[in-house]
Amino acid sequence: DLLFPLIGFSFASFVIHFLNTKLRFQYKYIIISLVTIVANVSSVLLSIWFILRVFPERAFYGKILGQVIPYIAISILLLVLLLKSGRPSFKSGYIKYALSFSIPLIPHNLSAIVNNHFDRILINKFLGFSDAGIYSFAYNVGTIVAVIFFALNKAWEPWFFETYKKKSYSRLLERSKDFVSVFSLLYSLALLFVPEI
């Protein structure tokens, strides 16, 4: 009974990610921020309500549905708005290019999923739940740096390519140094504090 929520969540995530990418290159960061905030806050609140009121005996189910329902609702709304802005057109050249680029990424992404969980499975098997829990906590704290990097990079990429196209190399070099400095500082702070935490 979790297969259909999984399929719905997968499609909803694709729609939201696709539109976020489109809006990012249109510099519409306010809309991206609003979609992200609404999706995250509503999924947390709905999950809590489902866990406490609707599925007290099956809390995991409440958590899953609480996350899936807001994402599906938001993706349907965004999909309707996207289809209103213009009809989709299919061009065989684009489809061939997309498939040639995307099909090799399927085993790559599947291996990344296995790789992301394999370390915890091995630690749990050989050292026990306690060590696996400590490792998972440290790993999750460390991912804060990755989240900050991806957020900064999403703002950086469109500006970088636009500036590169204008051949403003000196401005690009100056801002690149700032970008590297800020991220290096954040990364250094994480390296200092994560072991303590």
Salt bridges, closest charged atoms under 4 A:
ASP1 OD2 - ARG58 NH2 3.43
GLU157 OE1 - ARG24 NH1 2.90
GLU162 OE2 - LYS166 NZ 3.86
GLU174 OE2 - ARG175 NH1 3.30
ASP178 OD2 - ARG175 NH1 3.44
